Amino acid sequence: MTTVFGHRGYPARFPENSLAGFRYAVDHGIEGIEFDVHLTKDQVPVIMHDEQIDRTTDGSGLIESYTFAQLRQFRLANQEPIPSLAEFLTLVTNRDVQLNLELKTDKIQYPNIERIVMGMVHATALNKPVIFSSFHLPTLKTCQKLAPNEIYCWLTDRRVADPVALVTREHLNGLHLSHYQAGVPVTERIWTVDNPTVAADLMTKHVAGIFTDDFEMMMQVKQQVAN
């Protein structure tokens, strides 16, 4: 059964990576939430996709150039502040949702982000184990040293030549791919799927998960495929 993940929450209806979007999604039966984590100048984990705040807020500059207090003066399109990981974890505590936490370290390798983030996750009462993902394989290797029994998946937008060998060698639990790869006998989740026809096809192929900007539409597709 394919798990439907809200990609950055519910961007079809709310600003991406916003508490409003996350809250709506959790309250309306979302199966999974994918979200992105960076560190501020004073090492507070915050949720945003880009390294810079320009595209999604009324501010500009790199997240890492601001303290958390400074970052909170800027606003998303719905006038909410940039959410902290702590706020998000409070929202999903004891909720029946599968989390996929992406460590955004492919461009900036934040010092100690793995230790800080995993410490916070482990201190939260979550109903399901978190899937940790990153484009930056060394980040996942650092996480594995800290917590070897967690779920780790590598993100890539390229074709993986020998997925079984890669997953085995790097002790991964699966791959998060931008395009479906046939004949991959490992856990495969696909991003970003917003076309219902494509989604239905992936579901009939029994991929482990899809990431979508419109989870409510994709849950309808899932229902149709099941019937």
N, C-alpha and C positions, 0 to 999 in steps of 0.2 A: 504493500500500500504506500503510495507516494504522499509524503508529508508536504503540506503547503506552508511555505514560510513567507511572512510579510517582509519584503525587502526594504530595510530601513523603516519598518513600521507599516504605514498605510499611505504612501505618497499620492495615491490616486485621489485621496480626499483630505489629507492633512499634510503640513510641511514634513518633509522626510526627517527621520530621527528626532521627532518631537514627542514630548510626553503625552500630548493630546492624541496623537496617532497611536502610540503604544497603548494608551489607556482604552481607547475605543476598540482596538484590535483584541485586547485581552478580554474586554467585557462582551465581545461579540463572537467568542468562540474560535479565535484564531488558533491554528495548530502549532505554528512556530513563528518566532520573530528573529530576524537577522538584524544586527546593528553593529556599529563601528566605534572603536574606542581609541582615543588619543590621550596624551598627557599634557596638562598645562605646565607653565613654567615652575610652579610649586608642586608638581607631580600629583595633581588631582586628575583622576580619569574622567573624561567627558565624552559624550556621544555626539559624533559628527562624522560625515564621510570624508570630506576634504581635509587636507592639512591646513588650509587657509579658510577663514570664516567668510570670505567675500561673497561667495555664490549664494549662501543660504541665510545670511544675517544682514543687518544694517551696518555692520562694521567691516573692517579689513585687516589683513595681516595673518601671520601664522598663529595657530593655537598655542604653540610652545613659547611664543613671545609674550604671552599674557599670564598673569596669575589667575587663579580661579575667580577671585573677587573682581578683578578687572574684566574678565571674560563675561561675567554675569550682567554687565551693563548693556551688552548687545542683545538684539532681539531677532527671533525668527519671524517669518511672515505673519504668524498668528499672534505676535507680541509676547510669546513665551521666551524665557531665557534659554540658552543652550543647556540641555540637561546633563547632569552629572551621572556617572555610573551608579552612585549611591542612590539617587532618586529612582532610577530605573529598577534597581534591584528591590527597592522597597515596594514598587508597583507590582512586581511579578512574584513576590514572596508567596509561597504556598499556592500559586496558580498553576493550572494544568496546561502549561505551554512549554514547548521545546525551544530553548534559546540557542542561537548561533552567534557567539561573540567573535567578531573579527578584530584582531589586533592589527591596527593600521600602521605597520612598520616597514612597508616596502620602500617608502621614500625617506622617512625619518625614523631612525632607530632610537626610540625614547629610552633613556637609562632606567632600568628596573621596572619597566612597564609590566613585564610578565609576573614578577613577584607581587607587585602592588595589586594588579587586577585579580590574580588568582586567589590572593589572600581575601579580598573582598567577596569573591564568588563563593569561596569555601565557608565564609562566615554567614552566608545567606541560606535560609531554608527554602530550597528549590525542589519541586516535585520530580524533575527529570535532570539527568546529568547534562551539563552544558557542552555543546559542540564548540571547540575553539578552532578558529581558522585564521589563516594568514597567507598572503602572497610570498611572505618572507620566511623561507624554510628555517633559517637559523633561529627565528623567534619561536617556532614550534619546538625546535630541539631544546631551547632553553626551558620552555614550559615542561617538556618531558622530564627534564632533570628535577624540576621542582615537584612535579606531580605525574609520575609515570602512568597512572591508571586512568587518566582523563581521555576524552575523545578528541583526537586531533585530525584535522583535514586540511590539505594543501589546496590553495586557490590558484588557478591558472587560466589564462585565456588562450593557451596554446595546446596543440594536440600532444598528448602524453604517449611517447613511443612504446614504453613497456610498463603499463600501470601496475601490474602485479609485482614486478621487481621493485619499482619505486616504493610502493606502499609497504612492502616487506622490509626493504633496506632501511627505510626511514621510520619504521614502526608507526605508520599512519593508520587511521581508521577508514579513510576514504579520500575522495577527490571532489572538489567543487569546481566544475568546469563551465565555461561559457557556451560550449556546444556539446551536444550529446555525442558520445563515442560508443559505437557498437562493439559488442564483444568484450566489454570491460567487466570482468568478474569480481569487481570490488565495489564498495558503496560509492554511488555516483549521484551528486546533486547538481542541478543545472541552474545557472543564472543568465540573464534576468528574463523571465518568461512572462510576457504580457499578451501573447496571442493565444486565444482559446484553442484554436486548431492544433497549434504546436504543443500546448499544454496537454491536450487530450492524447496526442500521440505519445508524449513522454510518459504519461500515466499508464498507457497500455503497455509500454515497454518496462514498466515497474521500476523506474528510477526511484531512488530513495527519497528524493526531495526536489522541489522546484522553489525558486525564489521569485516573487512577483510583486509588482507595485500595487496590484489590486486583488487582495486575498479573497474578498467576498465573491468576485466574479469567478475566481479559480476554484473556490469551494463548490460553486454551482456546476462548474465543469467536472469536478471530481465526482459529484453526485450523478451526473449524466453518464459518465464512464462506468460507474459502479452498476448502474441500471442497464 
